[in-house]
Amino acid sequence: MLTDIIVIGSITYALKAKNALREAGIRARVRKLDGSNRRGCSYGLELPAGQLLTVAAILRPLNIGYEMYNE
């Protein structure tokens, strides 16, 4: 299955985002990311490919910031 990953700075916001997406019918999986190329700990949400516009529309009103993850 193809996936996209977004980076969220804290586990708290990653879990809030996961719950908000679940309520909208989007499956997401929290994943600890390698922090070697970032400052501090980072968590990611693994999403089904092609859902990024929908995810943005859900997370923006909740003030949950994120960025795309490039492996």
Secondary structure, DSSP 8 states (H G I E B T S, - for coil): --EEEEEES-HHHHHHHHHHHHHTT---EEEEE-GGGSSS-EEEEEEETT-HHHHHHHHGGGT---EE---
